[in-house]
């Protein structure tokens, strides 16, 4: 911690409030989060807590940002540890890191990807940046593999080797892409904003894999498979990763 003793004390108090908030998430869930309960745990009157965290929504935002950043750091570290040579290994490392974090932190995962908390709207200006760290890491893996010519199939599924193309101007047609007009427009805007070389159809497949990844993790974290359906959910997840990698053409 940096700053004056008073600033350090304030930061420590906020950290304690967030820590107790995490404990409440595990015990009672996000909807029942209470600053009064936090104050009781701290041993102070509730008005004292409001000097540091102005409302339940502010505490939720602190918890959301912290959880997004922790998940993002776990993913980025796993991808870095996989090295740069094999995009398939980097992709699988990313997916496994998401699953491992979700299973380790089910209450915080539920805060990010479960049912919305009644009456709470996450402020985009504070949560969007942390919230897109995982998808940005995924996009980088896909685009890097495309630029390197490392994909094993084209995004249309014809089985042909996908050859790198230079980025086209926004709104220009992509050869072989059979995408509806509005979707093509949205994907072209994404490609332009992120500076992607990957064609629209590959970006669309990346979106499919992104949503499928979190769908698979959701089913496991929230117990949607049932207790006896799969005796080894990890093996099922690894099979999913092979399918996802095939969709993207990753080795």
ZILINBEL-V238689 format. One record per residue. N is the residue number from 1. RES is the residue in one small letter. PHI is phi as a letter, one per 40 degrees, with the letter a starting at -180 (* if undefined). BURIAL is 1 if it has 16 or more other C-alpha atoms within 10 Angstrom, else 0. Layout:
# ZILINBEL-V238689
N/RES/PHI/BURIAL
N/RES/PHI/BURIAL
This chain:
# ZILINBEL-V238689
1/x/*/0
2/x/b/0
3/x/h/0
4/x/c/0
5/x/d/0
6/x/c/0
7/x/c/0
8/x/c/0
9/x/c/0
10/x/c/0
11/x/c/1
12/x/c/0
13/x/c/1
14/x/c/1
15/x/c/0
16/x/c/0
17/x/c/1
18/x/c/1
19/x/c/0
20/x/c/1
21/x/c/1
22/x/c/1
23/x/c/1
24/x/c/1
25/x/d/1
26/x/c/0
27/x/c/0
28/x/b/0
29/x/g/1
30/x/c/1
31/x/c/1
32/x/c/0
33/x/d/1
34/x/a/1
35/x/c/1
36/x/c/1
37/x/c/1
38/x/c/1
39/x/c/1
40/x/c/0
41/x/c/0
42/x/c/1
43/x/g/0
44/x/b/0
45/x/c/0
46/x/c/1
47/x/c/0
48/x/c/0
49/x/c/1
50/x/c/0
51/x/c/0
52/x/b/0
53/x/b/1
54/x/c/0
55/x/a/0
56/x/d/1
57/x/c/1
58/x/c/1
59/x/c/1
60/x/d/1
61/x/c/1
62/x/d/1
63/x/c/1
64/x/c/1
65/x/c/1
66/x/c/1
67/x/c/1
68/x/d/1
69/x/c/1
70/x/c/0
71/x/c/1
72/x/d/1
73/x/c/1
74/x/c/1
75/x/c/1
76/x/c/1
77/x/c/0
78/x/c/1
79/x/c/1
80/x/c/0
81/x/c/0
82/x/c/1
83/x/g/0
84/x/b/0
85/x/c/0
86/x/b/0
87/x/c/1
88/x/c/1
89/x/c/1
90/x/c/1
91/x/c/1
92/x/c/1
93/x/c/1
94/x/c/1
95/x/c/1
96/x/c/1
97/x/c/1
98/x/c/1
99/x/c/1
100/x/c/1
101/x/c/1
102/x/c/1
103/x/c/1
104/x/c/0
105/x/b/1
106/x/c/1
107/x/c/1
108/x/c/1
109/x/c/1
110/x/c/1
111/x/c/1
112/x/c/1
113/x/b/0
114/x/c/0
115/x/c/0
116/x/d/0
117/x/c/1
118/x/d/0
119/x/g/0
120/x/b/0
121/x/b/0
122/x/c/1
123/x/c/0
124/x/c/0
125/x/c/0
126/x/b/0
127/x/b/1
128/x/c/0
129/x/d/0
130/x/c/1
131/x/c/1
132/x/b/0
133/x/c/1
134/x/c/1
135/x/c/1
136/x/c/0
137/x/c/1
138/x/c/1
139/x/c/1
140/x/c/1
141/x/c/1
142/x/c/1
143/x/c/1
144/x/c/1
145/x/c/1
146/x/c/1
147/x/c/1
148/x/c/0
149/x/g/0
150/x/c/1
151/x/c/1
152/x/c/1
153/x/a/1
154/x/c/1
155/x/c/1
156/x/c/0
157/x/g/0
158/x/c/0
159/x/g/0
160/x/c/0
161/x/c/0
162/x/c/1
163/x/b/0
164/x/c/1
165/x/b/0
166/x/c/0
167/x/d/1
168/x/c/1
169/x/d/0
170/x/d/1
171/x/g/0
172/x/c/0
173/x/c/0
174/x/b/1
175/x/d/0
176/x/g/0
177/x/c/0
178/x/b/0
179/x/b/0
180/x/d/0
181/x/d/0
182/x/c/0
183/x/c/0
184/x/d/1
185/x/c/1
186/x/c/0
187/x/c/1
188/x/c/1
189/x/c/1
190/x/c/0
191/x/c/1
192/x/c/1
193/x/c/0
194/x/c/0
195/x/g/0
196/x/c/1
197/x/c/1
198/x/d/1
199/x/c/1
200/x/d/1
201/x/c/1
202/x/c/1
203/x/c/1
204/x/c/1
205/x/c/1
206/x/c/1
207/x/c/1
208/x/d/0
209/x/c/1
210/x/d/1
211/x/c/0
212/x/c/0
213/x/d/1
214/x/c/1
215/x/c/0
216/x/c/1
217/x/c/1
218/x/d/1
219/x/d/0
220/x/c/1
221/x/c/1
222/x/c/1
223/x/g/0
224/x/c/0
225/x/c/0
226/x/g/0
227/x/c/0
228/x/b/0
229/x/c/0
230/x/b/0
231/x/c/0
232/x/b/0
233/x/d/0
234/x/c/0
235/x/c/0
236/x/c/0
237/x/c/1
238/x/c/0
239/x/c/0
240/x/d/1
241/x/c/1
242/x/c/0
243/x/c/0
244/x/d/1
245/x/c/1
246/x/c/1
247/x/c/1
248/x/c/1
249/x/g/1
250/x/c/1
251/x/c/1
